[in-house]
Amino acid sequence: MAAPALDLIALRKRIGLTQAEMADRMGLGSRAYFTLEQDPSSINARHIMLAQIVSLREAVERHDRSLADTAVAALADEFARLASTETPA
């Protein structure tokens, strides 16, 4: 099954990170990250997950929901609703 499409460059620019900063936050070397931007066909599900986590962390740290990837933001919203309805143990 193919990984869903992710515009890594647009996401990185929306977050306001350099390629080196995005690579570091994703736990990748700069050269490996640069390759992902130059050859989007090399992006796999792991890369997408890492980029989405980076976007969510940046959104939380900066208190700006618009920085989060839309798919991960929707999942975070669903989790927040679930957490707010649970009773503490």
SULQUI-V667244 format. One record per pair of residues at least 24 apart in sequence whose C-alpha atoms are under 6 Angstrom apart, sorted by the first residue. I is the first residue (numbers start at 1). GAP is how many residues later the second one is. D is the distance in whole Angstrom. If there is no record, write none. Layout:
{{I & GAP & D} {I & GAP & D}}
//
This chain:
{{3 & 41 & 6} {3 & 42 & 5} {15 & 52 & 5} {26 & 24 & 5}}
//
